[in-house]
Amino acid sequence: MGLIQWATDPWGLSVPIHIAWFLIWVALIAGIAFLIGHVVYVRYFAKPRQFTADPPTPSETEIPERVARHSIAARTFHWIMAASMLVLLFTAFLPKAGVQFDWVTYHWIAGTVLTASILFHVFHASFWLDFGSIWPDRIDMKDAWHRTRAFFGRPAPLPRRFAKYPLENKLYHGAIMIVGTAVIATGICMMFRIRTIFFTRDPYLLSDMTWGTIYVLHGLAGVGLIALIIVHIYFGVRPEKQPITKSMIFGWMSREFYLDEHDPARWIVSRQQASRTPVASRSED
């Protein structure tokens, strides 16, 4: 029941070769347990969400009826990344569940697509989007502390409305970035052990111990993605989150949802901006 599978190399040394495959089920159960726990919390314990006093609201002549949120480039990246991640998970773990097929080629192709899409996103976000909008700021952390105090019945000021991305979105982005980077970095190394169009196969490039460590890290990141994707899909289909999900399809959200959930002082939009790009924001992701 160890977390790592071990083998003995030709010199009699124990080396890691992969994670224990029961961790797939651990990740699945953890993801499903989170969903059930959240549903119970929302149904029986959550209080109506309250924010601090409304900020000065821009007039309707200043806020477009459709508030641009995601450019077509950002949306295309998101769905390509999502598809490639799902292909990676299915091709990696279905054979371990007894579904046998020639999965290696599909796996490294999906990994290549994922890597290319993320490199594009880093470049695109760095030069065309508001790169800082996805990272937690001092207001996020202060409001998180206030919400935590209120949850435990302690006196605390009401939090402000969100910027473009709520703190939970920012934290999820950080988690998926760490896990995704681990998957890509270890996956690129592992491509040297198979035949691809990119590298000459060389299974002796690294020591057995190093290869084993890479495989373990790749597997841990893979099972981590299982839980993260389950959580992501769950929140994407929740009724209160559907306007955000639809914005990743159509590029915009309604003026009403924007004013209910977001602080116009923290996420500034204008009718002039919308007139340049009717359903997609050019300034932020």
N, C-alpha and C positions, 0 to 999 in steps of 0.2 A: 504493500500500500504506500510505497514511497512516491514522492512527487516527480522523481526523475528515474528514467530507465538507464541502467548501466550495462556495460559490456567489458570484456577483457581484451585488450589489444595484443598484438603478437609478442610484445615484451612482457606480458603478464600484468600490466597496469590496468586498473579500473578507470574507464573513461565514460562520461555521459554520452548518450546517443539520442535521447529525446525526452519529452515530458511523459508522464504516465497518462494514458489516454482516458482514464476515468475523469480527468479534469475537464473534458468536454462536457460531461454531464453535470459537473460542479458548476460550470459557467452557465449552462442552461437553467439549472435549478435556481442559481443565484439571481439570474435575470427575471425568471418567472416569479420568484419570491418577492423581488422588489416590486413588480407590477401589482401583485396581490396586496402587499403591504401599503402601497400608495393608494390603491382603490379603497381599502378599509379606512385609511387615514382621511382621505377626502370625503368619504361617505359619512363617517361618524365623528371625526375629531376636528377637521379643519374649520376655521372660522372664516366668515366673509372677508375678502381681502380689502384692506383699507390703506389709503395713502394720505400723506400730509396734504394740507390745504392746496386746492388747485392752483397751479401756476397761472399767470396771465395767459389766457387763451388767444391765440391769433384769430383774426376774423376769417370767415369762410372765404373771403376774397384772397387771403394769403395762403390757405391750406387747400391743396387740390382735393377733389372728391376721391381720387385714387392716389394714394401716397406711394411713390416709387420706393421699392425696398431692395430688389435684387436685379442686377443687370442680366442680360441674356447670356453673357459670358460666364457670370457667376453661377447661374442656374444650370447651364450646360456642364460646367465643371462638377457641380454637386451630383448630378444624376449619373455622369460617367464614373465618378468616384464611387458612388453607391453601387452601381452595377458591377464594377470591377471587384469591390470588396465582397459582394455576395458570391461572385464566381470563385474568388479565392477561398472563401469559407467552404463552399460546397465541394470544390475539387480537393480541398485538403482533408475534410473530415468525413465525407460520404464513404470513401474507401475504408475508413476505420470503422464505419457502421455496417460494413458488409456489402456496400454497393460498389462493385468492381468495374472499372473502366480505365481507359488510358488517360489518366488525369494529369500527368506531369506537363504535357505540352500546353493544355488549357490553363494550367496553374501559372506557369511562368509568363504566358502571354497576358493573362489578367494582371499579374504583378507588374509587368512592363507598362500596361495602360494606366494602372494606379500611380506608378512612379511618375510617368509623364504628365498626368493630370495634376498631381500635387506640385510638381515643378512649375507648371504653368500657373497654378493658383498663387504660389509664392511670388512669382514675378508680377502677375497681374495685381495682386493685393498690395504689393510694395510700391507700385508706380501709378496705379489708376484708382485704387480704392482708399477708403479711410482706414489705414492699417491699424491705427490705435483703437478703433471702435470695438474690436473683439476681445480686448484685454481688460481685466478688472481694474477699476480705478478706486480712488479713495471713497467716493460716494457709495460705490457698490459695497465695499467692505464695511463702511459705517452702517449702511442700511441692513446688511446681513447680521451685524451684531445686534441692531435694534430688533430685528425680527426674531432672533434667537432668544433675546431677553423676554420679548412678549410671549413667545411660545411657552416659556417656563413660568409665566405669570408674573414676571418682574416688570416694573414700570419702564417704559421706553418711548421715545418719540416715534410717531408714525414714519415709515420710510417714504422716500420720494418715488414718483413714478419712474419707470425704467428709461434708460437711454435706448439706443437702437436695439441692443441686445441685453436682455436680463442677465443677471449674474449666473443663473444656472446654465444658460446657453454658453456663456464665456468659460465656465468651468468644464462643461462637456467638451467644448472645443479644445481646451488644454489637454484633457485626458485622451481624446482621440488623436491629437497631434503627437503625444508621447508614444502611444501604442502604435500608431501608424508609422512613425519614424523607425521604431524598433523593427516592425515587420519589413519595411523597405530595406533598411540597412542590412539586416541579416539575410533577407531574400536575395539581394544582389550578390552577397558573398556565396550563397548556396548555388547560384547559377553557374559558378565555376565547376561544380561537380556534375553538371548535366550538359547535354549538347543543345546549344542555342545558336542563334545567329550573331550573338554579341561577343562571346568569349570562347577561347579554346578550352576544351574540357581539361581540367587538371585537378583531380581529387587529392593530389599530394601537395597542393599549394600550401596547406596549413597542417599543423600537427593534429593528431586524433583528438587530443584534449580541446584544442581550439575549435575544431569542427563540431565537437559535441556541445560545447558551450553555445555556439551559434545556433545549433538546432534546438537546444533547450530554450534559448531566448525567443527564437522564432515561434516555437510552439506556445510559450506562455503568452506572447503578444497575440497569437491567433485565438486562443481561448478567451483572452480579454476582450477581443473584438466581438465575440459572440454575445457576451453580456451587454456590451456597450450598444450594439446594434439593436438588440431586443428593447433596451430602454429608449433608444432614439425613435424606433418605430412606434412604441407605445405612446410616447408623448406627442408624436406627430398625428395620431388619430384621435387624441382626446378632444372633446368638443371645444374646450376653451383655447386649445392650441391650433385649431384648424385654420384660423385666418393666417397664422404664421406659415403653416404648411402650404396653404394655397398660394402664398406670396412666393414660395419657391417654385411654383408651377407657372403662375401668371406674371410674377414680377412686382405685384403691388398689393397693398392692403387698404381697407376702407378708411376714410377720414375719421369715422366714429371710433373704430378700433384703435386707431393711432392716438386719438385724444383721450380715450379711456385708459389706455395702458402705458403710454409713453409721455415723457416730459418734453414739450416742444423746445425747452431751453437746452436739453441734453441731446436731442436729435432734431436738428433744424432742417425743415423742409420748406419749400416755397412753391407757389404756383408757377413761378418762372422756371424753376427746375423741372417741374412736371411738363411744362410746355416744350422743353427741349427734348425730353424723353418720356413719352406719354405713359408707358407702363413699365419702365425699367430705369433704375437709378444708375447714373454714370459715375457718381461720386463715392458710393459705398457699396460694400458687399453685404 
